Amino acid sequence: MSNLVGSAVLFGQLKPGDLVEVVQRVTVGMQSWTVSVRGQVLWTERRAQGLHFPRTPDEKTYCDLIVLEKSDGERTTVCLDEFTQIYRLDNS
């Protein structure tokens, strides 16, 4: 993870044009590591999900996601979980 100068924000506070760094913990088996991505928020969305096992018809599941454009022009989508940290960075 880089040296963060920004302040932590909640998903609902993000707006297009914000420069952010998203930090997530990835765990596979017994190993875990931290990954981060920086970019400008293009949009945020709460997307309904279809799970791969039967659920009751009225039980809805959602995924919060952020679509970012990185400094090199690449676009990436980040799906958030309860441990994701979002930092708003200075646009200068």
Buried (B, 14 or more C-beta within 10 A) or exposed (E): EEEBEBEEBEEEEBEEEBBBBBBBEEEEEEEEEEEBBBBBBBEBEEEEEEEEEEEEEEEEEEEBBBBBEEEEEEEEEBEBEEEBBBBBBEEE
